[in-house]
Amino acid sequence: MLRTVNRVLTGLAGLALTAVGGAVLAAGAGLSVPSWWPWTDTGDVLLSRARRERWHDHGWWWPTVIAALAVLVLLTLWWLLAQLRRARLAEVLVDSGDGEGALLRGRALETVLADEAEALPGVARARATLHGRRTTPAARVALLLEPHAAPADALSRLTAESLAHARDSAGLAALPAEVRMRAVKHRAHRVT
């Protein structure tokens, strides 16, 4: 939900900035602009001569303004690229043996990997996500361990069973994984 709202607001901000930029270009080119627009003539400027020269005696002012605007542009571009980047792998290329290959949905492999990891003894809950390239995916697995579970045993069974099955079923040479483990925390109960 939050991701959708973020993208809608990004789109609306982009449309508004495009409209304002287009209106500034239209006024600068001498085309007709709305009567309420503050710059209607080709000779109009954003900053008057008095405002530009207000800080003329301070040699640090304009380099600071330009540096701050450059940092703002770089941060905005970084944020925009972060919005376009996918957090999950949509599909995995599976070698079918006939030279063609097949596409496996990333969510399907994630679900199977998480379900098989949850079936391991000592694991209360598991979550898996795939990232990387579709020919060389990598997994991130989060395990919620029961209080009696041994983390080393859970990790060795996860790599020997769940990750090995996922790697073999997708026909991958390797399936590197980052595994994060936490223990279940139980609250104290009042006995009456």
C-alpha positions in Angstrom: 0.0 0.0 0.0 2.7 2.5 1.0 4.7 1.6 -2.1 1.7 2.4 -4.3 1.0 5.7 -2.6 4.7 6.6 -3.0 4.6 5.9 -6.7 1.4 7.8 -7.2 2.8 10.9 -5.3 6.0 10.6 -7.3 4.0 10.6 -10.6 1.9 13.6 -9.5 5.0 15.5 -8.5 6.6 14.7 -11.8 3.5 15.9 -13.7 3.4 19.1 -11.7 7.1 19.8 -12.3 6.8 19.0 -16.0 3.8 21.4 -16.3 5.7 24.2 -14.5 8.8 23.6 -16.6 6.8 23.6 -19.8 5.1 26.9 -18.8 8.5 28.5 -18.1 9.8 27.3 -21.4 6.6 28.6 -23.2 7.0 32.0 -21.6 10.6 32.1 -22.5 9.9 31.2 -26.1 7.3 33.9 -26.4 4.3 31.5 -26.6 1.0 32.3 -24.9 0.8 31.5 -21.2 -2.1 31.9 -18.8 -2.7 35.5 -17.6 -2.1 34.5 -13.9 1.4 33.3 -14.8 4.0 35.6 -13.1 6.5 35.5 -16.0 4.6 36.3 -19.2 7.2 38.2 -21.3 10.4 36.8 -22.8 12.4 39.4 -20.9 11.1 38.4 -17.5 13.6 36.8 -15.1 13.2 34.6 -12.1 15.6 36.8 -10.0 15.8 40.5 -10.5 19.2 42.2 -10.7 18.8 43.6 -7.2 18.1 40.2 -5.7 21.0 38.6 -7.6 23.4 41.3 -6.4 22.1 41.3 -2.9 24.8 38.7 -1.9 27.4 39.9 -4.4 29.8 41.0 -1.7 29.8 37.5 -0.1 32.0 35.3 -2.3 30.7 32.1 -0.6 27.0 32.6 -1.5 26.7 31.5 -5.1 29.1 28.5 -4.8 27.1 27.3 -1.8 23.8 27.7 -3.6 25.1 25.8 -6.6 26.6 23.0 -4.5 23.3 22.6 -2.5 21.3 22.4 -5.7 23.7 19.9 -7.2 23.4 17.7 -4.0 19.6 18.1 -4.2 19.6 17.0 -7.8 21.8 14.0 -7.1 19.7 12.9 -4.1 16.5 13.2 -6.2 18.0 11.1 -9.0 19.1 8.5 -6.4 15.6 8.4 -4.9 14.1 8.1 -8.4 16.3 5.2 -9.3 15.5 3.5 -5.9 11.8 3.8 -6.8 12.3 2.0 -10.1 14.5 -0.8 -8.8 12.7 -4.0 -8.0 13.3 -5.4 -4.5 12.4 -9.0 -5.6 13.3 -11.2 -8.5 10.2 -11.6 -10.7 11.3 -14.7 -12.6 14.1 -17.3 -12.6 15.4 -18.9 -15.9 15.2 -22.7 -15.5 17.3 -24.9 -17.8 14.8 -27.4 -19.2 17.5 -29.5 -20.9 16.2 -28.9 -24.4 18.2 -25.8 -25.1 15.2 -23.5 -24.7 14.8 -22.9 -21.0 11.7 -22.0 -19.1 10.7 -19.2 -16.8 9.7 -19.9 -13.2 8.0 -17.2 -11.2 10.2 -15.9 -8.4 7.3 -15.8 -5.9 6.5 -19.5 -6.6 10.1 -20.5 -5.7 10.1 -18.2 -2.7 6.9 -19.7 -1.4 8.2 -23.3 -1.8 11.5 -22.4 -0.2 9.7 -20.7 2.7 7.2 -23.6 3.2 10.0 -26.2 3.1 12.1 -24.2 5.6 9.1 -23.9 8.0 8.7 -27.7 7.9 12.2 -28.1 9.4 12.3 -29.0 13.1 12.8 -26.0 15.3 11.6 -23.4 12.8 8.4 -21.6 13.8 8.2 -19.3 10.7 10.2 -18.7 7.6 10.3 -16.1 4.9 12.3 -16.2 1.7 12.9 -13.6 -1.1 14.9 -13.9 -4.3 17.1 -11.1 -5.7 19.9 -10.8 -8.3 19.6 -11.8 -11.9 17.2 -14.3 -13.3 20.1 -16.6 -14.4 22.0 -16.3 -11.1 19.5 -15.7 -8.3 20.4 -15.4 -4.7 18.1 -15.9 -1.7 17.4 -14.1 1.5 15.9 -16.3 4.1 14.6 -15.2 7.5 14.0 -17.9 10.1 12.1 -17.5 13.4 13.4 -20.3 15.6 11.6 -22.0 18.4 13.2 -21.5 21.9 14.5 -25.1 21.9 16.0 -25.0 18.4 19.8 -25.1 17.9 20.7 -22.4 15.3 23.6 -24.5 13.8 21.3 -27.5 13.2 18.6 -25.3 11.7 21.2 -23.6 9.4 22.7 -26.9 8.3 19.4 -28.5 7.5 18.2 -25.4 5.7 21.3 -25.5 3.4 21.3 -29.3 3.0 17.6 -29.7 2.4 15.6 -26.6 1.5 18.2 -24.6 -0.4 19.5 -27.7 -2.1 16.1 -28.7 -3.3 15.4 -25.2 -4.6 18.7 -25.1 -6.4 18.3 -28.6 -7.9 14.7 -28.1 -8.9 15.5 -24.8 -10.7 18.6 -26.4 -12.4 20.9 -23.7 -10.9 24.6 -24.2 -10.5 24.5 -22.4 -7.2 22.0 -20.6 -5.0 23.8 -18.4 -2.5 21.8 -17.4 0.5 21.8 -14.9 3.3 20.1 -16.4 6.3 18.9 -14.3 9.3 17.7 -16.1 12.4 15.8 -14.9 15.4 14.4 -16.7 18.4 10.7 -16.6 19.3 10.2 -14.4 22.3 7.4 -15.4 24.6 5.9 -13.0 27.1 5.6 -13.9 30.7 2.2 -15.0 31.7 0.6 -14.3 35.0 -0.5 -17.3 36.9 -3.4 -16.9 39.2 
